[in-house]
């Protein structure tokens, strides 16, 4: 899929990047190559392929699910202007 100069400018505008006029043909070639690769990948037959969570048969290392921090809620809320039932109370800003 070949991109022309105006399409490259549109893509640059959408991406909010500034590009030099003299580099537009280079960008057009690179972007066209990327789009050709995507098109080639989409043409691959994947009907009988099961999705994989990981390409290697790897397992995640797990750690013990244990509390490592102490509860400081009372200490933190003691200096707050207003609290109720463990929650911070804030002034209403929207009517």
C-alpha positions in Angstrom: 0.0 0.0 0.0 1.7 3.1 -1.2 1.1 6.4 0.7 1.3 9.7 -1.1 2.5 13.0 0.2 -0.8 14.3 1.5 -1.5 11.1 3.4 1.8 11.3 5.2 1.1 14.9 6.1 -2.3 13.9 7.4 -0.8 11.1 9.5 1.8 13.5 10.9 -0.9 16.0 11.8 -2.9 13.3 13.6 0.2 12.2 15.5 1.0 15.9 16.3 4.5 15.6 15.0 6.4 18.1 12.7 8.1 16.6 9.7 10.4 18.1 7.2 9.2 18.4 3.6 12.3 16.8 2.2 11.9 13.7 4.4 8.2 13.0 3.4 9.2 10.5 0.6 11.3 8.6 3.2 8.4 8.6 5.7 6.0 7.5 2.9 8.3 4.5 2.1 8.7 3.5 5.7 5.0 3.7 6.5 4.1 1.9 3.3 6.4 -0.9 4.3 4.8 -1.2 7.7 1.3 -1.3 6.2 2.5 -3.9 3.7 3.8 -6.1 6.6 0.4 -5.7 8.4 -1.4 -6.7 5.3 0.9 -9.7 4.9 0.3 -10.8 8.5 -3.5 -10.5 8.1 -3.4 -12.8 5.2 -1.9 -15.6 7.3 -4.4 -18.5 8.0 -4.9 -18.7 11.7 -8.2 -20.7 11.8 -6.8 -23.8 13.5 -4.3 -22.0 15.8 -5.1 -21.8 19.5 -4.4 -18.5 21.2 -1.4 -18.5 23.6 -0.9 -16.6 26.8 2.8 -16.7 26.2 4.9 -17.9 23.3 7.1 -19.9 25.6 5.7 -22.4 28.1 6.6 -20.2 31.0 5.0 -19.7 34.4 4.9 -16.6 36.4 6.9 -16.6 39.7 4.5 -16.1 42.5 5.1 -14.6 45.9 3.3 -15.2 49.1 0.2 -12.9 49.5 1.1 -11.4 52.8 0.5 -7.9 54.3 3.8 -6.0 54.4 2.5 -2.6 55.5 0.9 -1.7 58.8 -2.4 0.2 58.9 -1.9 3.9 59.4 -5.5 5.0 58.7 -6.2 6.4 62.2 -2.9 8.3 62.2 -3.5 9.8 58.8 -7.1 10.7 59.5 -6.3 12.3 62.8 -4.9 15.3 61.0 -7.7 15.5 58.4 -10.2 18.3 58.7 -13.2 15.9 58.5 -13.7 12.2 58.4 -16.5 9.8 59.0 -16.5 6.0 59.2 -12.9 5.8 57.9 -13.6 8.1 54.9 -12.4 11.6 54.2 -15.1 14.2 53.9 -14.7 16.9 51.3 -16.8 19.9 50.6 -19.5 19.6 47.8 -18.2 21.3 44.7 -21.1 20.5 42.2 -24.7 21.5 42.8 
